[in-house]
Amino acid sequence: MDAVSQESNELSAKRIALQNTFKEYNEANGFSYEEWVSPPAGHFYEGYKKELDEINDQMAPPLQYQS
C-alpha cells in the first residue's frame, strides 16, 4: 500500500470514529439544532465540527483557481 492510500485510510478511520462519537453523543444527550447551529464555547458540537472540517480539508482540499 502506498503512502497516499495509507493516509487516506487513516483519515477515513478517523472520520468514522468521529461520526460514531457524534452518534453516541446524540443518543445519550439528544440532538439540539440550536446548539448545532451556534454551539457554546467548548461544547461537543464545536469540537466535532472543527475536527470534521480538518479531516475533510485533508481528504478533499479546497480548489485553487488559476487566474
N, C-alpha and C positions, 0 to 999 in steps of 0.2 A: 504494500500500500504506500502510495507516495505521500509526501508531507501535506499537500493540499487536501487530499482525501481524509487524512487523519485529522487535520484541523477542522474540516467540515463536520466530520463525525463527532468530534468533541463538542463543537458548538451546538450541533443538533441534540446531543445528550444533555447539555446544559439547559437548552431551551425546553426540552421535555421535562426535565426535573423542575424547572421553574414553573411550568404550566401545571404540573402535579401539585406543587406547593400552593399555587393560586386556587386550584380546585379544592384542596383540603381546607384552606383558609375560609373560602366561601361556604363550604359545607358546615364548618364549625361556627362561623360568625354571621352568615347571611351576606347577601350582596347589597351594597348601598350605592346606588347610582350617584348620589350627591358626593359621597366620599371618593368614588371612582373619578368623577369629573374634576373635582377640586380636593384632593386628599390633604388632610392636615400634615404639617411637618412631621416627619418621622413615621408616618403611617405606612402600613404594609403596602398599600397600593402605590404609594410614591416610590418605594424601593423596587417594587415589581416592575413598574413602568420603566424606570431607569435601567434596570438590568436587562429587560427585554429589548429596549432600544439599543443598548450597547451590543447585544448579541446580533440583533437584526442588522445593525450597521456593519458588523464584521462579515455577516453572511452575504449581504447584498449592499455593498457600499453605494452611496448616492452617486448618481450620474454626474459626470463632469462634462459640461458642454463646451465645445470649442467655438471661439468667435471668428 
